[in-house]
Amino acid sequence: SCEVFSKLVGSMGKDVLYVGDHIFGDIIKSKKQKAWRTMLIVPELNHELKVFHDKRDLFNTLETLDTTISELLRSFDMTSSHGPEAVSKIKQKIQQCTHELDMNFGLLGSLFRTGSRQTHFASQVSRFADIYASTVVNLVYYPFFYFFRAVPQLMPHESTVDPEEPMHFKSWGDEELQSNSTDRHRSTLYQTFKNTPRY
């Protein structure tokens, strides 16, 4: 049992790296119940990486389409010259590209993503597994004192802010705002997107 193991090795909690190949039975339970560090073994990872390498152009195309549709949606307002049909065309291209990518992973598609979106399995891996690899043998290449760190990721609200654009925000306590509340150039919310109308 976990208690016996902890007593034998004299370590508890984050001192232990638990290695397993089952996301629920091994990783989630040991993380939640014992607060152990966890390593998930995903044998399919080698194939995932091979497809990602071989079909990099498809991933790039999908990324470009996602960026295009995002910028198009951000620019929509009452004066937009392009309508919903422009978005529909891009969505259709995204579906075609996603299907082509999925077929390269096999009948069931990728274990980690469908198009540019993560699968439920991928989100569980990100949330509960401290590290993951195709085999435990990969640890041989690192010293015992090595500290693995994830690449820092932006929160959704941080990723929408353009560092080149000035921020527009005022607090409700601002006397200037209270004295001129009808001024449409002032805003109580920061501007997250380029060309977003401010009210």
Buried (B, 14 or more C-beta within 10 A) or exposed (E): EBEEBBEEEEEBEEEBBBBBBEBEEBBBBBBEEBEBBBBBBBEEBEBBEEBBEEBEEBBEBBEEBBEBBEEBEBBBEEEEEEEEEBBEEBEEBBEEBBEEBBEBBEEEBBBBBBBBEBBEBBEBBEEBBBBBBBEEEBBEEEEEEEEEEEEEEEEEEEEBBEEEEEEBEBEEEEEEBEEEEEEEEBBBEBBBBEEBEEE
